[in-house]
């Protein structure tokens, strides 16, 4: 994708946002229509966009890269969990704070 096509897509999105904002401010769309459009976007359009963006042709190279990423993520979470246990043991926090201090390093 070149710069010009990305810029065009951003400008179209920006223009659409401005038109929607002005239309709402001028009460072109009522509260019920706004709720309906938001629901349509969140429940139909956004999931369809996500599914469409994930459509790639399968190749052995893609499978290998996915497996490598899965292994890396597994070891990162394993390391984070061990660090969480270590932090909990080293700091010796009060019982009320122990769960939070053990949980934070495992998800950050």
Buried (B, 14 or more C-beta within 10 A) or exposed (E): EEEEEEEEEEEEEEEEEEEBEEEBEEEEBEEEEEEEEEEEEEEEEEEEEEEEEEEEEEEEEEEEEEEEEEEEEEEEEEEBBEBBEEBBEEEEBEEEEBEEBBEEBBEE
